[in-house]
């Protein structure tokens, strides 16, 4: 297995490892957006940056969001 394939499979698991944090961020974003539109992966990235949340977990979440955006998935569906 190549390193890129291994990393890609690890990235897909990020959301399962950090589901509580993602649900918390999703809840906060729903309060702000108030069902005016769907929440996107870029909303999660922007929230993390705006709130100045730092750490390895947030870095992994940003990488996971970017991976989904690059694959053409823009809206959250968890």
N, C-alpha and C positions, 0 to 999 in steps of 0.2 A: 504494500500500500504506500502510495507516495505521501510525502509530508503535507502537500496541499489538500489531498483527500482526507487525511486524518484530521487536519485542522478544521476542515469544513464540517465534518461529523461532530467534532467537539463544539463548534459554534452552534449547531442545531440544538444541542442539549442545554445551552445556556438558559433558555427560557424555563426549562423544567427545573433547573437548579435554583432559580431565583424567582419563583412564581409569586411568592408573598410580596416581594418588593414591586414586581410588575403590577400586581393587583392594587397595591397602595398607590402607585403612580397613576394607574388607570382611573382609580376613584377620584384622585385629585384633579385629573384632567377633565373628567366628566363634570365636576363642579364648575370648572372654568368655562368649558365649552357649552354646557347646558343643552345637549342634544341638538345643537345647531348643525352639526356635521359629524361624520365619523372620526374617530381618533386614529391618527397615523403614527407610523414608526418615528417619523421626524418630530412629532409632538413629544414623544418620550425623550428623544435626544435633547430637544430644546428645554424640556422641563429639568432634566438632570443638569444641564449647563446653567440654566437660569437660577436654579436653587443652589448652585455651587456644591453639589453633592460629589464627593470624591471617594475614591477607593477602587480596589480591584473589581469588585462586583459591578460597580457602575461602568467601569471601562468595558467589562465583558458584555454588559447589556447594550452599550453603544455599539460595540462590534457586531452583536447579534442583530440589532436594528439595521445597521448599515448593510449587513449581509442580506436581509430580507428586502431592503430597498433595491439593492443591485439585482436581485432576482425578479423584480417587478411587482413585489407585494408591497403595497403602500398602506393598507388599512389593517388595523389590529383585529385579530379574530380569535382571541383566546378567552 
